[in-house]
Amino acid sequence: MEIKHRISINSLKDAEFTSLIIKLGIDHKTIELPGGRSKLITFTISETDPYWEKVSNLIATVGAVNMVETVFSNEEIRSAEWLRLKSTFEQGYPQPKPHWPIKQLSYEIICPKCAIYRQTHPMRLAKEPHLGKKSFFSLIWAGEIFCKPEVILELEQIQAKGYEAWDVVIHKNGKPSEKVRQLYIPGIASPGVILNDDLVRIICPVCGTTKYYPHVKGVMYLGREALLPDTDFMLTNEWFGSGLIAYREILVTNRVANLVLDKGWQGVRFKVVEVV
């Protein structure tokens, strides 16, 4: 397991930070900002890096943009009982885009304040996706996962349980996509995700639902009593996201993760879930 930070700073506003990056010889990318007076400096650093302590002391001080991700090795993934399935490839927006998310043809919105929902109809795409070598993708703003038909065929071969292959509709003509299906997951676990007290959460003043900011650091812990029996796919009972973004985490078993790794399918990544 490796915790990585993708840091972005302004060369003019964060001059001290910029000088440190250059002095330490940390590999970084530079993009000139409008006006030409300053530059956007971006770099990635692991918490195991010998310079991490010096860098981390400045992150909070200057208010740098800090995107955190935990990367697990294939060995850690293959040995885990359960994992989170995360998309690494987004393409397009759910349709109709102008009315997202409150007036959707795919969702029944349970609460208009925090946007928790229930999917009732197929998701809608603006057009057929261009996946290239990717086998999975997701939509911007949405938590659902989509895949090529070959993925469904292989899941059927291993007799995976807990998912349904739903059509995906092209919004313009109302016809099913010829290239992708949705991995629809009907099963919802019981409450049981064990979250650190410092993970930011918001309680909706309208419906009372607690929504957590994305879990990005380390292993997610889940009580065994929360698991559904005899399934390879399920959703967390807990909601994640902020504002009008709301999603449940997708949980999959070890054998689903192993299938994806064995096939070399691209477009998703796995995060270890420790069942306690």
C-alpha positions in Angstrom: 0.0 0.0 0.0 1.3 3.4 -1.0 -0.3 6.7 -0.2 0.4 9.3 -2.9 -0.3 13.0 -3.0 -0.8 15.0 -6.2 0.1 18.6 -5.3 -0.6 21.7 -7.2 0.8 25.2 -6.3 1.1 28.6 -7.8 4.8 29.6 -8.5 4.2 33.2 -7.5 1.8 32.9 -4.7 3.6 29.9 -3.2 7.1 31.0 -3.9 8.6 29.4 -0.8 7.0 26.1 -1.7 8.2 26.4 -5.3 11.8 27.0 -4.1 11.7 23.9 -1.9 10.5 21.7 -4.8 13.3 23.0 -7.0 15.9 22.8 -4.3 15.0 19.2 -3.4 15.0 18.2 -7.1 11.5 16.8 -7.0 10.2 15.9 -10.5 7.4 18.3 -11.4 5.4 19.7 -14.3 5.0 23.4 -15.0 2.2 25.1 -16.9 2.2 28.9 -17.6 -1.0 30.5 -16.2 -3.0 33.3 -18.0 -1.2 36.6 -17.8 2.3 35.0 -17.8 3.2 36.2 -14.3 3.0 32.8 -12.6 3.0 29.1 -13.3 1.0 26.1 -12.1 3.4 23.6 -10.6 2.2 20.0 -10.2 4.0 17.0 -8.7 3.2 13.7 -7.2 4.9 12.5 -4.0 4.5 9.4 -1.8 4.4 9.4 2.0 7.3 7.0 1.9 9.4 9.6 0.0 12.3 10.9 2.2 11.2 14.5 1.4 7.6 13.9 2.4 7.9 15.4 5.9 9.3 18.7 4.5 6.7 18.9 1.8 3.8 18.0 4.1 4.6 20.7 6.5 4.0 23.3 3.7 0.9 21.8 2.2 -1.5 23.0 4.9 0.4 26.2 5.4 0.0 27.5 1.9 -3.4 25.8 1.2 -2.1 23.8 -1.8 -4.4 21.7 -3.8 -3.8 18.1 -2.5 -5.4 15.1 -4.2 -4.7 11.9 -2.2 -4.9 8.4 -3.5 -4.0 5.0 -2.0 -2.4 2.6 -4.4 -2.5 -1.1 -3.6 -0.2 -3.7 -5.2 -1.6 -6.6 -7.2 -0.5 -8.9 -4.4 -2.5 -7.0 -1.9 -5.5 -6.9 -4.2 -5.4 -10.6 -5.0 -5.2 -11.6 -1.3 -8.0 -9.3 -0.1 -11.4 -10.8 0.6 -13.4 -7.8 -0.5 -12.4 -4.7 -2.5 -13.8 -1.4 -3.7 -14.2 -1.1 -7.5 -13.2 2.4 -8.6 -13.4 3.8 -12.1 -10.2 5.4 -13.5 -11.8 6.5 -16.8 -14.6 9.0 -17.1 -16.2 9.9 -20.4 -19.2 12.3 -20.9 -22.0 13.3 -18.6 -25.3 11.6 -17.7 -28.2 12.8 -19.8 -30.1 15.1 -19.7 -27.1 17.1 -18.6 -28.9 20.5 -18.0 -31.2 19.0 -15.4 -28.6 17.0 -13.5 -29.3 15.5 -11.0 -32.8 16.7 -9.8 -34.8 16.0 -13.0 -33.4 12.7 -14.3 -35.0 10.1 -16.5 -32.7 7.4 -14.9 -33.1 8.3 -11.2 -35.8 8.6 -8.6 -34.4 11.4 -6.5 -35.0 10.6 -2.8 -33.8 14.0 -1.5 -33.4 17.1 -3.6 -31.1 18.7 -1.0 -28.3 16.0 -0.9 -29.3 14.2 -4.1 -29.4 10.6 -2.8 -31.3 8.5 -5.3 -32.6 5.2 -6.5 -31.9 4.2 -10.1 -35.1 3.1 -11.8 -34.3 3.2 -15.5 -31.3 2.8 -17.8 -28.6 5.4 -17.7 -28.5 7.7 -20.7 -25.4 8.7 -22.7 -25.0 11.6 -25.1 -23.4 9.3 -27.7 -21.7 6.0 -28.1 -18.5 6.0 -25.9 -15.0 5.7 -27.4 -13.2 3.3 -25.1 -10.1 2.3 -27.0 -8.3 -0.2 -24.9 -10.5 0.5 -21.8 -13.0 -2.2 -20.8 -14.7 -0.1 -18.1 -15.7 3.6 -17.8 -18.0 5.8 -15.7 -19.8 9.1 -16.3 -18.7 12.5 -14.8 -20.9 13.2 -11.7 -22.3 9.6 -11.5 -21.2 6.6 -9.5 -22.5 3.8 -11.9 -20.0 1.6 -13.7 -20.2 0.5 -17.4 -18.3 -2.1 -19.3 -17.8 -3.8 -22.7 -20.0 -6.9 -23.4 -16.9 -9.1 -23.1 -16.8 -8.3 -19.4 -20.4 -9.6 -18.9 -19.5 -12.8 -20.8 -16.6 -13.5 -18.6 -18.6 -12.8 -15.4 -21.1 -15.3 -16.6 -18.3 -17.8 -17.2 -17.3 -17.6 -13.5 -21.0 -17.5 -12.4 -20.5 -14.2 -10.6 -23.5 -13.2 -8.5 -25.0 -9.9 -7.4 -25.1 -7.9 -10.6 -27.4 -7.3 -13.5 -26.4 -6.4 -17.1 -28.6 -3.3 -17.9 -28.9 -1.6 -21.3 -27.5 1.9 -21.6 -29.6 4.3 -23.7 -28.3 6.8 -26.3 -30.2 9.8 -25.3 -30.6 11.3 -28.8 -32.3 8.3 -30.4 -33.5 6.4 -27.3 -31.9 3.2 -28.5 -29.6 0.9 -26.5 -25.9 1.3 -26.8 -24.2 -1.2 -29.1 -20.9 -0.9 -27.3 -21.5 -1.0 -23.5 -23.7 -2.3 -20.7 -24.1 -1.1 -17.2 -23.0 -3.3 -14.3 -26.2 -2.6 -12.2 -25.8 -3.7 -8.6 -29.1 -4.1 -6.7 -27.8 -5.4 -3.4 -27.1 -2.9 -0.6 -25.1 -3.9 2.4 -26.2 -3.2 6.0 -24.6 -0.3 7.7 -21.1 -1.3 8.6 -18.4 0.8 7.1 -16.0 1.8 9.9 -14.8 5.3 9.2 -12.2 7.5 11.0 -13.7 10.3 13.0 -11.6 12.8 11.0 -13.3 11.9 7.7 -15.5 14.9 6.8 -19.2 14.2 6.9 -22.3 16.2 6.4 -25.8 15.4 7.8 -28.5 16.5 5.3 -30.8 19.0 7.1 -33.8 17.8 5.0 -33.6 13.9 5.0 -31.1 13.3 7.8 -28.8 11.2 5.7 -25.1 11.3 6.5 -22.9 11.7 3.5 -19.2 11.2 3.8 -16.4 12.9 1.7 -14.6 10.3 -0.5 -12.5 7.8 1.4 -9.1 8.2 -0.2 -6.5 7.3 2.4 -5.6 3.7 3.4 -7.8 0.7 3.8 -11.5 0.9 4.2 -12.8 -1.2 7.1 -16.2 -3.0 7.0 -18.0 -5.0 9.7 -18.6 -8.6 8.6 -22.2 -8.4 9.8 -22.8 -5.8 7.0 -22.1 -8.2 4.2 -24.8 -9.7 2.0 -24.6 -13.5 1.7 -23.7 -15.4 -1.4 -22.8 -12.5 -3.7 -19.9 -11.1 -5.5 -21.2 -7.5 -5.9 -22.9 -5.1 -3.5 -23.1 -1.4 -2.6 -22.2 0.1 0.7 -25.2 1.2 2.8 -23.3 4.5 3.4 -23.4 7.4 0.9 -20.3 9.4 -0.2 -19.8 12.6 -2.1 -20.5 16.3 -1.5 -23.0 18.9 -2.7 -25.2 17.2 -5.4 -22.7 14.4 -5.9 -23.9 11.2 -4.2 -22.8 7.6 -4.6 -22.5 4.4 -2.8 -19.2 2.5 -3.0 -19.1 -0.6 -5.2 -17.8 -3.7 -3.3 -16.6 -6.8 -5.1 -15.1 -10.1 -4.1 -11.6 -11.3 -4.6 -12.5 -13.5 -7.5 -14.0 -10.6 -9.5 -10.8 -8.6 -8.9 -8.7 -11.5 -9.9 -10.7 -11.9 -13.1 -10.1 -8.3 -14.0 -6.3 -8.5 -13.2 -6.0 -11.8 -15.1 -7.7 -10.3 -18.2 -5.7 -7.1 -18.0 -8.8 -5.1 -18.4 -8.3 -1.3 -18.1 -10.5 1.5 -16.7 -10.9 0.4 -13.1 -8.7 0.2 -10.0 -9.2 -1.8 -6.8 -9.0 -0.5 -3.2 -8.6 -3.1 -0.4 -11.5 -3.5 2.1 -10.6 -5.2 5.4 -13.6 -7.1 6.8 -13.5 -7.1 10.6 
